[in-house]
Amino acid sequence: MSRVLRFSKSLMAAASSKATSAPASSVAASAQPVKKMAGLMKPVGVSPPLRRFLGVGEISRAHAIKKVWEHIKSHSLQDPVNKREIRLDDKLKTIFGNKDKITMFEIAKLLAPHFNKSS
């Protein structure tokens, strides 16, 4: 019985050393098809006012919203009492219209017309 146990331990040790020493196959990783970016992550062209604000001609919707939020946070434009409200500075008024403030829920809706329709 002990001989069988020792043999099985040696098999297990050999199997585990082969499993850990085998390099990750780059062929398997490259064999997977590359997914097309779509939806919020697909870079699309933007309108001239948004292009001036962001400094790029093409950007994904998600990254554009992220850049707008970075501007809001860095310039302390959120209302300190009601954090849902964003006070618009002159730079944001160029893309959101001549409003004094908007809510955080309106950002994506108000940015939508600035993205070119892609086919």
C-alpha positions as CSV (number, residue, x, y, z in Angstrom):
1,M,0.0,0.0,0.0
2,S,2.8,2.4,0.9
3,R,4.4,1.7,-2.5
4,V,1.3,2.7,-4.3
5,L,1.0,5.9,-2.3
6,R,4.6,6.8,-3.0
7,F,4.1,6.2,-6.7
8,S,1.0,8.3,-6.8
9,K,2.8,11.2,-5.0
10,S,5.6,11.1,-7.5
11,L,3.1,11.2,-10.4
12,M,1.3,14.1,-8.8
13,A,4.6,16.0,-8.3
14,A,5.6,15.4,-11.9
15,A,2.2,16.6,-13.2
16,S,2.2,19.7,-11.0
17,S,5.8,20.7,-12.1
18,K,4.8,20.3,-15.8
19,A,1.7,22.4,-15.2
20,T,3.6,25.3,-13.6
21,S,6.6,25.2,-15.9
22,A,4.6,25.2,-19.1
23,P,4.6,28.8,-20.6
24,A,1.4,30.4,-21.5
25,S,0.7,29.8,-25.2
26,S,0.7,33.0,-27.2
27,V,-0.8,31.1,-30.1
28,A,-4.0,30.4,-28.1
29,A,-4.3,34.0,-27.1
30,S,-3.8,35.3,-30.7
31,A,-6.2,32.6,-32.1
32,Q,-9.2,34.4,-30.5
33,P,-10.9,36.8,-32.9
34,V,-10.5,40.5,-32.2
35,K,-13.8,42.0,-31.3
36,K,-14.9,45.2,-33.0
37,M,-15.5,48.0,-30.6
38,A,-19.1,49.1,-30.6
39,G,-21.5,51.2,-28.7
40,L,-20.0,53.5,-26.0
41,M,-16.4,52.3,-26.6
42,K,-16.3,52.9,-30.4
43,P,-14.5,56.1,-31.4
44,V,-16.6,58.4,-33.5
45,G,-16.2,61.9,-34.9
46,V,-17.3,64.8,-32.8
47,S,-18.7,68.3,-33.6
48,P,-16.4,71.3,-33.8
49,P,-17.4,72.7,-30.3
50,L,-16.7,69.4,-28.7
51,R,-13.5,69.0,-30.7
52,R,-12.3,72.3,-29.3
53,F,-13.3,71.3,-25.7
54,L,-11.6,67.8,-25.9
55,G,-8.8,68.6,-28.3
56,V,-9.4,65.5,-30.4
57,G,-11.3,64.8,-33.5
58,E,-12.5,61.2,-32.7
59,I,-13.2,59.8,-29.2
60,S,-15.6,57.2,-27.7
61,R,-18.7,58.4,-25.9
62,A,-17.4,56.9,-22.7
63,H,-14.1,58.7,-22.8
64,A,-15.8,62.0,-23.8
65,I,-18.0,61.8,-20.7
66,K,-15.0,60.9,-18.6
67,K,-13.1,64.0,-19.9
68,V,-16.1,66.2,-19.2
69,W,-16.2,64.9,-15.6
70,E,-12.5,65.5,-15.2
71,H,-13.1,69.1,-16.2
72,I,-16.0,69.4,-13.8
73,K,-14.0,67.9,-10.9
74,S,-10.8,69.9,-11.6
75,H,-12.7,73.2,-11.7
76,S,-15.1,72.4,-8.7
77,L,-18.2,72.9,-10.8
78,Q,-20.4,70.5,-8.8
79,D,-22.8,72.2,-6.5
80,P,-21.5,71.6,-3.0
81,V,-25.0,71.2,-1.5
82,N,-26.7,69.3,-4.3
83,K,-24.0,67.2,-6.0
84,R,-26.3,66.3,-8.8
85,E,-26.2,69.8,-10.2
86,I,-23.3,71.0,-12.3
87,R,-22.7,74.7,-12.6
88,L,-21.5,75.5,-16.2
89,D,-18.5,77.6,-16.8
90,D,-17.9,79.3,-20.2
91,K,-16.1,76.3,-21.6
92,L,-18.9,73.9,-20.8
93,K,-21.5,76.4,-22.1
94,T,-20.0,76.0,-25.5
95,I,-21.1,72.3,-25.6
96,F,-24.1,72.3,-23.4
97,G,-25.8,75.5,-24.5
98,N,-26.3,78.8,-22.6
99,K,-27.7,77.2,-19.4
100,D,-26.4,78.1,-16.0
101,K,-26.6,74.6,-14.6
102,I,-27.5,71.1,-15.6
103,T,-27.9,67.8,-13.7
104,M,-25.4,65.0,-13.9
105,F,-28.1,62.9,-15.6
106,E,-28.3,65.3,-18.5
107,I,-24.6,65.1,-19.5
108,A,-24.9,62.1,-21.8
109,K,-28.2,63.4,-23.3
110,L,-26.7,66.8,-24.0
111,L,-23.5,65.4,-25.5
112,A,-25.3,63.0,-27.9
113,P,-25.9,65.6,-30.7
114,H,-22.1,66.3,-30.7
115,F,-21.3,62.8,-31.9
116,N,-21.4,62.1,-35.7
117,K,-23.7,59.2,-36.7
118,S,-21.5,56.3,-37.7
119,S,-22.7,53.7,-40.3
